[in-house]
Amino acid sequence: MPLSIAPPNVAVEIKKICAEEKVAKHLGELGLAAGTRVKVIACGGSVIITLKEGRLCLDRELASRITVAVVSDEPALA
């Protein structure tokens, strides 16, 4: 499912980022890459996620290009 429709307060794992190479590289430098676990904090005009010990705000269009899967063995990240 796209990150833009992931349920809030549930741990998800990034499966694929379908963005321009430059954008995907920048997200990777921020720590957002395939295999990374994040939690959606809020969805609206943009999507706010927890990433490591911080938060990251993504516009809805970019979030819709990031494929995630719910992580069933972990209820949620802090």
C-alpha positions as CSV (number, residue, x, y, z in Angstrom):
1,M,0.0,0.0,0.0
2,P,1.2,3.6,-0.5
3,L,2.6,5.4,2.5
4,S,0.0,8.1,2.0
5,I,-2.8,5.7,3.1
6,A,-1.0,3.8,5.8
7,P,-2.9,3.6,9.0
8,P,-1.7,6.0,11.7
9,N,0.3,4.8,14.8
10,V,1.1,1.4,13.1
11,A,4.6,0.3,12.3
12,V,5.2,-0.1,8.6
13,E,8.2,-1.2,6.6
14,I,9.3,0.6,3.4
15,K,9.3,-1.8,0.5
16,K,10.0,0.4,-2.5
17,I,10.5,4.1,-3.3
18,C,9.3,5.0,-6.8
19,A,10.8,8.5,-7.2
20,E,13.4,10.2,-9.4
21,E,16.9,9.0,-8.6
22,K,17.9,12.3,-7.1
23,V,14.9,12.3,-4.7
24,A,15.4,8.6,-3.8
25,K,19.1,9.3,-3.0
26,H,18.2,12.2,-0.8
27,L,15.6,10.2,1.1
28,G,18.2,7.5,1.5
29,E,20.6,10.0,3.0
30,L,17.9,10.9,5.5
31,G,17.5,7.2,6.4
32,L,14.4,6.5,4.4
33,A,15.1,3.4,2.2
34,A,13.8,-0.1,1.5
35,G,13.7,-2.1,4.7
36,T,13.4,1.0,7.0
37,R,10.6,0.8,9.6
38,V,8.6,4.0,10.2
39,K,5.3,5.0,11.8
40,V,2.8,7.4,10.3
41,I,1.9,10.2,12.8
42,A,-0.5,12.2,10.7
43,C,-2.0,12.3,7.2
44,G,-3.5,15.4,5.7
45,G,-2.1,17.6,3.0
46,S,1.2,16.0,3.9
47,V,2.3,12.8,5.7
48,I,4.3,13.0,8.9
49,I,6.3,10.0,9.9
50,T,8.7,9.0,12.7
51,L,12.1,8.1,11.3
52,K,14.7,6.9,13.8
53,E,14.5,9.5,16.6
54,G,13.0,12.3,14.6
55,R,10.1,13.2,12.4
56,L,9.9,13.7,8.6
57,C,7.2,15.5,6.7
58,L,6.5,14.3,3.1
59,D,4.1,15.8,0.7
60,R,1.2,13.6,-0.2
61,E,2.4,13.0,-3.8
62,L,5.8,11.8,-2.7
63,A,4.3,9.6,0.1
64,S,2.0,8.0,-2.5
65,R,5.1,6.9,-4.4
66,I,6.5,5.0,-1.4
67,T,5.2,1.4,-1.0
68,V,5.0,0.0,2.5
69,A,3.7,-3.0,4.3
70,V,2.4,-3.3,7.9
71,V,4.8,-5.0,10.2
72,S,2.8,-7.6,12.1
73,D,5.6,-8.5,14.6
74,E,5.9,-5.0,16.0
75,P,2.9,-3.0,17.2
76,A,4.3,0.5,16.7
77,L,7.6,2.4,16.9
78,A,8.1,5.1,19.6
